[in-house]
Amino acid sequence: MNIFKSINPFNQELIAEHPVFTSEQIDAALSNAEKAFHNWKTTSFQQRSDLLFKLSTVLKNNKEQYALHIALEMGKILAEARAEVEKCALACEYYAENGPILLQDKIIDSDARKSLVAYDPIGAVFAVMPWNFPFWQVIRFAAPTIMAGNVALLKHAKNVSLCAKDIEAAFIEAGFPTGVFQTLIANANQSEQIIAHDIVQGVTLTGSESAGSAVASLAGKHIKKSVLELGGSDPFIVLDDADVVAAAKIATKSRMQNAGQSCIAAKRFIVTQKIEQDFIQAFKNEIALIHQGDQLLATSTMGPVSSVVAADELTTQQQQSVDLGAQIIAGGFKNGANYAPTLLSNVKEGMPAFHEELFGPVASVITVKDADEAIVMANSHRYGLGATLFSRDTDRAYHYARQISSGAVFINAMVKSDPRLPFGGVKKSGYGRELADYGLKEFTNVKTIYIND
């Protein structure tokens, strides 16, 4: 029997085992989704809204249990895990409150007596989700998808299967009908069986560039719409006139939260020569305040990375960069999956620390002569998920923000996802949008209705 294992990355202790679904179990789940959609698509906005409010309550009531499972399975400290669950509850409330308004028919002036656009549900949306935010990544797709009248199928990362089961149980506890949300404990090679089924009309994936390419190929083969949120190597630009101390505080939080394991974490810190040394020193001072350790202890402000394998890969990328001339200013060592918060300077093109996504607590400082060169450097990367720009002159910062190729630019603030704002990337960071009204309508049939006498 194929088994997924939940393992505490801090000490490698086995937490739980999860048998992988058989082909017959997957077929049964798809059949359940088909039956559920037939009824769910006819429910009123008010019914869907009421259940999302109940789901928010369930998430808040069970926050401690969910936070513990998040921490145990992927290593997030408990404070961050609690905050993740709370953010999920807020997203449910956002779509419960705003979904019925955003999904209203839109009247369009034309030569018809009446013409309008309606937003119809399309079927089941199949989600392939990552481990780094095991609740948030799921709820941010599921809440709008289900509010729109679709049903949801989740294939979560294998190391957070306990969280995946928790989420399905939360939907059931909230009173959602059977089959509206289902967790599938499935291998990657079972994805085509799911995507090929007629009930599945959309596919969404958050993950690596290679995973996105593979799933998008299957979606294209079977003519299913897809939304991809992939890798990121977000630039964090600090201009001459920036508040260096404030920038360093935000830089540290952005790079080191969740042990550096976030697609929208700042990863390339592009600073001008004038303030380079001041910024590096301020950054080093902030990193020194981090206490990496057991994610279950209140004294820890950063937990381990997700696995020993992930830590080893990060070490390889770091060492290759050092061999090419990067300098270790802080950290640079590990113990198992426990990775010290690390700061690299003198990072240049040609190094893994510049070109690759370092998915862990390693920050790379890149020095440029001025703002114009900073923008060129920011845009020279194949990823384009988010970007940060620090300057006391916000009009100047806005001017440069319009020149950055990314899905979002945050000025004097940390890049984050927010249910009220669209989220997604360009270039190799993927396509399509999640959240806000854009994410709500991604998996709807935008139907034109034209009426004449």
Secondary structure, 3 states (H helix, E strand, C coil): CCEEEEECCCCCCEEEEEECCCHHHHHHHHHHHHHHHHHHCCCCHHHHHHHHHHHHHHHHHCHHHHHHHHHHHHCCCHHHHHHHHHHHHHHHHHHHHHHHHHCCCEECCCCCCEEEEEEEECCEEEEEECCCCCCHHHHHHHHHHHHCCCEEEEEECHHHHHHHHHHHHHHHHHCCCCCCEEECCCCHHHHHHHHCCCCEEEEEEECCHHHHHHHHHHHHHCCCEEEEECCCCEEEEECCCCCHHHHHHHHHHHHHHHHHCCCCCEEEEEEEHHHHHHHHHHHHHHHCCCCECCCCCCCCCECCCCCHHHHHHHHHHHHHHHHCCCEEEECCCEECCEECCEEEECCCCCCHHHHCCCCCCEEEEEEECCHHHHHHHHHCCCEECEEEEECCCHHHHHHHHCCCCCCEEEECCCCCCCCCCCECCEECCEECCECHHHHHHHCEEEEEEEECC
